[in-house]
Amino acid sequence: MIKIYYSETAEDAGRAAAEVIASLVKEKPDCVLGLATGSSPIGMYTALAEKCDRGEISFKAVKSANLDEYVGLTKDHDQSYAYFMRANLFDKVDIDLNNTNIPNGMAEDPKAECERYDKVIESLGGIDLQVLGIGNNGHIGFNEPDDHFPYGTSLVNLTDSTIDANARFFTSRDEVPTQALSMGIGQIMSAKKVLLLAMGKGKADILERSLFGEVTPRVPASILRFANDVVVFADKDALSVIMEKHPGAVIK
Ligand code: F6R
């Protein structure tokens, strides 16, 4: 079942999403969060850090597993996802860094690293809530359009469209890594709850195709139609096509 919540702005959507995580953390202080990077969750992380600052929630016992990491960037590279997580959440809340997990993009043997990460996720006992953004091509994590849905963590070749989209964070397109390690679709689908964030006009078409079109590995996010509990928080630009084609589907 998918619930699509309307927000006027990305900040409002981030605050609304933070409420869902805050409720879970209060109800289950040692919950397992699957976390995403990118522009979409930044507002949510800011709102969570503020809540933690005000003493409303604590991440002391929370465990986390991130979706993905670029191959070839050290955890101190300012575009690595390990760096992103520290800058946007981990350094701003009381989480124990030992309880946080991110694939190691510098692993000498990426295949062995994927196997290690699968075991990490298994040892966490399942993900209570998985945060996702959506790529312009419908990717979730870095599971790019393909002819199958991968179950577990894998080494992924990033598509040109993803490299183009992510070039905005690097000085030049040549610096964008061409590969990443990503949690698999099966692992994402095993989460008890999925929170999908989409912001901006650029996501409007793919969000509609994913949530209302055919379920196909060519649009990886479309698999979420088969998940038990998905909540979507999106701003009005990202929802523009859905509101036009399926006006009754959006909760205001
Ligand atoms: C990030 C991730 C990606 C992004 C997606 C959207 O960890 O797994 O799937 O969520 O590329 O990125 P933004 O939010 O920057 O548009």
Boltz pocket constraint, residues with backbone or C-beta under 6 A from the ligand:
constraints:
  - pocket:
      binder: B
      contacts: [[A, 35], [A, 36], [A, 37], [A, 38], [A, 39], [A, 40], [A, 41], [A, 67], [A, 68], [A, 132], [A, 133], [A, 134], [A, 135], [A, 136], [A, 139], [A, 140], [A, 141], [A, 142], [A, 197], [A, 199]]
      max_distance: 6.0
